[in-house]
Amino acid sequence: MAVFLLGFFLFPFISLFRVSLARNPGGTGYGEGTRFYVPGTWTLDNYLRFFSDPYFVQMAAFTIELGIIVAVVTTVVSYAVAYQIYRAGALLKSVLLLVVILPKFTNVLVLMYGLLVVFGSSGLVNKFLQAVRLVDEPIPMLFNLFSVVLGQTILVLPYCVLVIAAVLHAIDTSLSEAAQGLGASRARAFWEVTLPLSLPAVWVSLLLSFMWGMGAFAAPYLLGNPDLYTLAVEVDRQTNWRLNWAMGATVAFVLMGTVTVLMLAYSRMQREGARA
């Protein structure tokens, strides 16, 4: 295990940080005899540029915002779906689980392009809305924040649903039945018994979907627009388009550092809340 962590995590992590401190030669990297970065050089210019350039600062702020939105939306939808699975009979439970898991058997690109077909101006959703006379003009559902959040939610939803469903099934049903036997309504029994006991799964879902939202790449790239690009997209643009490996490594390292800091802060809040 130590060798695995050293070879596949620690060494690439250190190498990435080292490249982020190198100077960019300024060439294309192809056909000019120049490299993608200047080995042996040390500079903080890449980090100074990142934190002083409004372009990168705004992108970092949007990445965090997207992570929060995806975390909230995914967790709410996941809990609703997981609760239906929890309450369903054996046959319906199997069908619902299959529907939830099925997207993970599909390639991410195929899934994203499927959303383009379904939610496009001439897609199935707009055609249905126009057919039933709910709208006269197609609703713009693509290349905006809605489509990015939708795509990212679909990607992470199965994991969150399975986590929450597993915790719900571990709750003793007699507790809710006892609450109802003492006069509580089904809704009150849910709010005061089932929901508090399932909160650990809710926190896990928030944490998991937040990480996925922060690292969003396919959904912003294929379903969004340049104003909705995240730091993960910028890593690809700096590395493969602009061939500026030093800046690409800097953006990647800042992204990892931001996620780590926010996750540690979140974990600390959780521990303090549990003690209280």
Secondary structure as a PSIPRED ss2 file (coil, helix, strand):
# PSIPRED VFORMAT (PSIPRED V4.0)

   1 M C   1.000  0.000  0.000
   2 A H   0.000  1.000  0.000
   3 V H   0.000  1.000  0.000
   4 F H   0.000  1.000  0.000
   5 L H   0.000  1.000  0.000
   6 L H   0.000  1.000  0.000
   7 G H   0.000  1.000  0.000
   8 F H   0.000  1.000  0.000
   9 F H   0.000  1.000  0.000
  10 L H   0.000  1.000  0.000
  11 F H   0.000  1.000  0.000
  12 P H   0.000  1.000  0.000
  13 F H   0.000  1.000  0.000
  14 I H   0.000  1.000  0.000
  15 S H   0.000  1.000  0.000
  16 L H   0.000  1.000  0.000
  17 F H   0.000  1.000  0.000
  18 R H   0.000  1.000  0.000
  19 V H   0.000  1.000  0.000
  20 S H   0.000  1.000  0.000
  21 L C   1.000  0.000  0.000
  22 A C   1.000  0.000  0.000
  23 R E   0.000  0.000  1.000
  24 N C   1.000  0.000  0.000
  25 P C   1.000  0.000  0.000
  26 G C   1.000  0.000  0.000
  27 G C   1.000  0.000  0.000
  28 T C   1.000  0.000  0.000
  29 G C   1.000  0.000  0.000
  30 Y C   1.000  0.000  0.000
  31 G C   1.000  0.000  0.000
  32 E C   1.000  0.000  0.000
  33 G C   1.000  0.000  0.000
  34 T C   1.000  0.000  0.000
  35 R C   1.000  0.000  0.000
  36 F C   1.000  0.000  0.000
  37 Y C   1.000  0.000  0.000
  38 V E   0.000  0.000  1.000
  39 P C   1.000  0.000  0.000
  40 G C   1.000  0.000  0.000
  41 T C   1.000  0.000  0.000
  42 W C   1.000  0.000  0.000
  43 T C   1.000  0.000  0.000
  44 L C   1.000  0.000  0.000
  45 D H   0.000  1.000  0.000
  46 N H   0.000  1.000  0.000
  47 Y H   0.000  1.000  0.000
  48 L H   0.000  1.000  0.000
  49 R H   0.000  1.000  0.000
  50 F H   0.000  1.000  0.000
  51 F H   0.000  1.000  0.000
  52 S H   0.000  1.000  0.000
  53 D C   1.000  0.000  0.000
  54 P H   0.000  1.000  0.000
  55 Y H   0.000  1.000  0.000
  56 F H   0.000  1.000  0.000
  57 V H   0.000  1.000  0.000
  58 Q H   0.000  1.000  0.000
  59 M H   0.000  1.000  0.000
  60 A H   0.000  1.000  0.000
  61 A H   0.000  1.000  0.000
  62 F H   0.000  1.000  0.000
  63 T H   0.000  1.000  0.000
  64 I H   0.000  1.000  0.000
  65 E H   0.000  1.000  0.000
  66 L H   0.000  1.000  0.000
  67 G H   0.000  1.000  0.000
  68 I H   0.000  1.000  0.000
  69 I H   0.000  1.000  0.000
  70 V H   0.000  1.000  0.000
  71 A H   0.000  1.000  0.000
  72 V H   0.000  1.000  0.000
  73 V H   0.000  1.000  0.000
  74 T H   0.000  1.000  0.000
  75 T H   0.000  1.000  0.000
  76 V H   0.000  1.000  0.000
  77 V H   0.000  1.000  0.000
  78 S H   0.000  1.000  0.000
  79 Y H   0.000  1.000  0.000
  80 A H   0.000  1.000  0.000
  81 V H   0.000  1.000  0.000
  82 A H   0.000  1.000  0.000
  83 Y H   0.000  1.000  0.000
  84 Q H   0.000  1.000  0.000
  85 I H   0.000  1.000  0.000
  86 Y H   0.000  1.000  0.000
  87 R H   0.000  1.000  0.000
  88 A C   1.000  0.000  0.000
  89 G C   1.000  0.000  0.000
  90 A H   0.000  1.000  0.000
  91 L H   0.000  1.000  0.000
  92 L H   0.000  1.000  0.000
  93 K H   0.000  1.000  0.000
  94 S H   0.000  1.000  0.000
  95 V H   0.000  1.000  0.000
  96 L H   0.000  1.000  0.000
  97 L H   0.000  1.000  0.000
  98 L H   0.000  1.000  0.000
  99 V H   0.000  1.000  0.000
 100 V H   0.000  1.000  0.000
 101 I H   0.000  1.000  0.000
 102 L H   0.000  1.000  0.000
 103 P H   0.000  1.000  0.000
 104 K H   0.000  1.000  0.000
 105 F H   0.000  1.000  0.000
 106 T C   1.000  0.000  0.000
 107 N C   1.000  0.000  0.000
 108 V H   0.000  1.000  0.000
 109 L H   0.000  1.000  0.000
 110 V H   0.000  1.000  0.000
 111 L H   0.000  1.000  0.000
 112 M H   0.000  1.000  0.000
 113 Y H   0.000  1.000  0.000
 114 G H   0.000  1.000  0.000
 115 L H   0.000  1.000  0.000
 116 L H   0.000  1.000  0.000
 117 V H   0.000  1.000  0.000
 118 V H   0.000  1.000  0.000
 119 F H   0.000  1.000  0.000
 120 G C   1.000  0.000  0.000
 121 S C   1.000  0.000  0.000
 122 S C   1.000  0.000  0.000
 123 G C   1.000  0.000  0.000
 124 L H   0.000  1.000  0.000
 125 V H   0.000  1.000  0.000
 126 N H   0.000  1.000  0.000
 127 K H   0.000  1.000  0.000
 128 F H   0.000  1.000  0.000
 129 L H   0.000  1.000  0.000
 130 Q H   0.000  1.000  0.000
 131 A H   0.000  1.000  0.000
 132 V C   1.000  0.000  0.000
 133 R C   1.000  0.000  0.000
 134 L C   1.000  0.000  0.000
 135 V C   1.000  0.000  0.000
 136 D C   1.000  0.000  0.000
 137 E C   1.000  0.000  0.000
 138 P C   1.000  0.000  0.000
 139 I C   1.000  0.000  0.000
 140 P C   1.000  0.000  0.000
 141 M C   1.000  0.000  0.000
 142 L C   1.000  0.000  0.000
 143 F C   1.000  0.000  0.000
 144 N C   1.000  0.000  0.000
 145 L H   0.000  1.000  0.000
 146 F H   0.000  1.000  0.000
 147 S H   0.000  1.000  0.000
 148 V H   0.000  1.000  0.000
 149 V H   0.000  1.000  0.000
 150 L H   0.000  1.000  0.000
 151 G H   0.000  1.000  0.000
 152 Q H   0.000  1.000  0.000
 153 T H   0.000  1.000  0.000
 154 I H   0.000  1.000  0.000
 155 L H   0.000  1.000  0.000
 156 V H   0.000  1.000  0.000
 157 L H   0.000  1.000  0.000
 158 P H   0.000  1.000  0.000
 159 Y H   0.000  1.000  0.000
 160 C H   0.000  1.000  0.000
 161 V H   0.000  1.000  0.000
 162 L H   0.000  1.000  0.000
 163 V H   0.000  1.000  0.000
 164 I H   0.000  1.000  0.000
 165 A H   0.000  1.000  0.000
 166 A H   0.000  1.000  0.000
 167 V H   0.000  1.000  0.000
 168 L H   0.000  1.000  0.000
 169 H H   0.000  1.000  0.000
 170 A H   0.000  1.000  0.000
 171 I C   1.000  0.000  0.000
 172 D C   1.000  0.000  0.000
 173 T H   0.000  1.000  0.000
 174 S H   0.000  1.000  0.000
 175 L H   0.000  1.000  0.000
 176 S H   0.000  1.000  0.000
 177 E H   0.000  1.000  0.000
 178 A H   0.000  1.000  0.000
 179 A H   0.000  1.000  0.000
 180 Q H   0.000  1.000  0.000
 181 G H   0.000  1.000  0.000
 182 L C   1.000  0.000  0.000
 183 G C   1.000  0.000  0.000
 184 A C   1.000  0.000  0.000
 185 S C   1.000  0.000  0.000
 186 R H   0.000  1.000  0.000
 187 A H   0.000  1.000  0.000
 188 R H   0.000  1.000  0.000
 189 A H   0.000  1.000  0.000
 190 F H   0.000  1.000  0.000
 191 W H   0.000  1.000  0.000
 192 E H   0.000  1.000  0.000
 193 V H   0.000  1.000  0.000
 194 T H   0.000  1.000  0.000
 195 L H   0.000  1.000  0.000
 196 P H   0.000  1.000  0.000
 197 L H   0.000  1.000  0.000
 198 S H   0.000  1.000  0.000
 199 L H   0.000  1.000  0.000
 200 P H   0.000  1.000  0.000
 201 A H   0.000  1.000  0.000
 202 V H   0.000  1.000  0.000
 203 W H   0.000  1.000  0.000
 204 V H   0.000  1.000  0.000
 205 S H   0.000  1.000  0.000
 206 L H   0.000  1.000  0.000
 207 L H   0.000  1.000  0.000
 208 L H   0.000  1.000  0.000
 209 S H   0.000  1.000  0.000
 210 F H   0.000  1.000  0.000
 211 M H   0.000  1.000  0.000
 212 W H   0.000  1.000  0.000
 213 G H   0.000  1.000  0.000
 214 M H   0.000  1.000  0.000
 215 G C   1.000  0.000  0.000
 216 A C   1.000  0.000  0.000
 217 F C   1.000  0.000  0.000
 218 A H   0.000  1.000  0.000
 219 A H   0.000  1.000  0.000
 220 P H   0.000  1.000  0.000
 221 Y H   0.000  1.000  0.000
 222 L H   0.000  1.000  0.000
 223 L H   0.000  1.000  0.000
 224 G C   1.000  0.000  0.000
 225 N C   1.000  0.000  0.000
 226 P H   0.000  1.000  0.000
 227 D H   0.000  1.000  0.000
 228 L H   0.000  1.000  0.000
 229 Y C   1.000  0.000  0.000
 230 T C   1.000  0.000  0.000
 231 L H   0.000  1.000  0.000
 232 A H   0.000  1.000  0.000
 233 V H   0.000  1.000  0.000
 234 E H   0.000  1.000  0.000
 235 V H   0.000  1.000  0.000
 236 D H   0.000  1.000  0.000
 237 R H   0.000  1.000  0.000
 238 Q H   0.000  1.000  0.000
 239 T H   0.000  1.000  0.000
 240 N H   0.000  1.000  0.000
 241 W H   0.000  1.000  0.000
 242 R C   1.000  0.000  0.000
 243 L C   1.000  0.000  0.000
 244 N C   1.000  0.000  0.000
 245 W H   0.000  1.000  0.000
 246 A H   0.000  1.000  0.000
 247 M H   0.000  1.000  0.000
 248 G H   0.000  1.000  0.000
 249 A H   0.000  1.000  0.000
 250 T H   0.000  1.000  0.000
 251 V H   0.000  1.000  0.000
 252 A H   0.000  1.000  0.000
 253 F H   0.000  1.000  0.000
 254 V H   0.000  1.000  0.000
 255 L H   0.000  1.000  0.000
 256 M H   0.000  1.000  0.000
 257 G H   0.000  1.000  0.000
 258 T H   0.000  1.000  0.000
 259 V H   0.000  1.000  0.000
 260 T H   0.000  1.000  0.000
 261 V H   0.000  1.000  0.000
 262 L H   0.000  1.000  0.000
 263 M H   0.000  1.000  0.000
 264 L H   0.000  1.000  0.000
 265 A H   0.000  1.000  0.000
 266 Y H   0.000  1.000  0.000
 267 S H   0.000  1.000  0.000
 268 R H   0.000  1.000  0.000
 269 M H   0.000  1.000  0.000
 270 Q H   0.000  1.000  0.000
 271 R H   0.000  1.000  0.000
 272 E H   0.000  1.000  0.000
 273 G H   0.000  1.000  0.000
 274 A H   0.000  1.000  0.000
 275 R H   0.000  1.000  0.000
 276 A C   1.000  0.000  0.000
